Amino acid sequence: MSTTSPAPEIEDPPDEPIESVTGNISTDEFWGDDTGATTAEYAITTLAACGFAALLVVILKSEPIKELVTGVIETALGLGG
């Protein structure tokens, strides 16, 4: 019984020559000015952090999690049974 899969079929490479990259626009010209990119990145990161914090608040307010955290703290402090 073989557990390996057969090799993928590969098409023959094209016969035409590959285009030269000379004469093309530079990467900076292609992507354009990135003014304001840092501000947008901070904004997205801040929104993600707020969403994560809200999710944690919802999770930590649930009764089973409260009991679990309280039990861990009581055991750590030697107050548990």
C-alpha positions as CSV (number, residue, x, y, z in Angstrom):
1,M,0.0,0.0,0.0
2,S,1.5,3.3,-1.1
3,T,0.9,6.4,1.0
4,T,2.5,8.9,-1.3
5,S,0.6,10.8,-4.0
6,P,1.7,10.9,-7.6
7,A,3.9,13.8,-8.8
8,P,1.9,16.7,-10.2
9,E,1.7,17.1,-13.9
10,I,3.9,20.0,-15.1
11,E,3.3,21.8,-18.4
12,D,6.2,22.5,-20.7
13,P,7.8,25.9,-20.2
14,P,6.9,28.5,-22.8
15,D,9.1,28.8,-25.9
16,E,9.0,32.6,-26.1
17,P,11.8,34.6,-24.5
18,I,11.1,36.3,-21.2
19,E,10.5,40.0,-21.4
20,S,13.2,42.3,-20.1
21,V,12.4,44.4,-17.1
22,T,14.4,47.4,-18.4
23,G,12.2,50.3,-19.3
24,N,9.5,49.4,-16.8
25,I,8.5,51.8,-14.1
26,S,10.2,51.6,-10.7
27,T,8.5,50.0,-7.8
28,D,8.0,53.4,-6.1
29,E,6.3,54.7,-9.2
30,F,4.1,51.6,-9.4
31,W,2.9,51.7,-5.8
32,G,2.8,55.5,-5.6
33,D,3.2,57.8,-2.6
34,D,2.6,56.1,0.7
35,T,1.9,59.3,2.7
36,G,-0.6,58.6,5.4
37,A,0.0,54.8,5.4
38,T,1.3,54.8,8.9
39,T,-1.7,56.7,10.2
40,A,-4.0,54.1,8.6
41,E,-2.0,51.2,10.0
42,Y,-2.3,52.7,13.5
43,A,-6.0,53.2,13.1
44,I,-6.6,49.6,12.0
45,T,-4.4,48.3,14.8
46,T,-6.3,50.4,17.4
47,L,-9.6,49.1,16.1
48,A,-8.4,45.6,16.3
49,A,-7.2,46.1,19.9
50,C,-10.5,47.6,20.9
51,G,-12.4,44.7,19.3
52,F,-10.2,42.2,21.1
53,A,-10.6,44.0,24.5
54,A,-14.4,44.0,24.0
55,L,-14.3,40.3,23.3
56,L,-12.3,39.7,26.5
57,V,-14.7,41.7,28.5
58,V,-17.6,39.6,27.3
59,I,-15.8,36.4,28.0
60,L,-14.6,37.4,31.4
61,K,-18.1,38.5,32.5
62,S,-19.5,35.0,31.9
63,E,-20.3,33.1,35.1
64,P,-18.2,29.9,34.3
65,I,-15.1,32.1,33.6
66,K,-15.7,34.1,36.8
67,E,-15.9,30.9,38.8
68,L,-12.7,29.5,37.1
69,V,-10.7,32.6,37.7
70,T,-11.9,32.9,41.3
71,G,-11.0,29.3,41.9
72,V,-7.5,29.8,40.5
73,I,-6.9,32.9,42.7
74,E,-8.3,31.2,45.8
75,T,-6.1,28.1,45.2
76,A,-3.0,30.3,44.6
77,L,-3.6,32.3,47.8
78,G,-4.2,29.1,49.8
79,L,-7.8,30.0,50.5
80,G,-9.2,27.1,48.6
81,G,-10.5,23.9,50.1
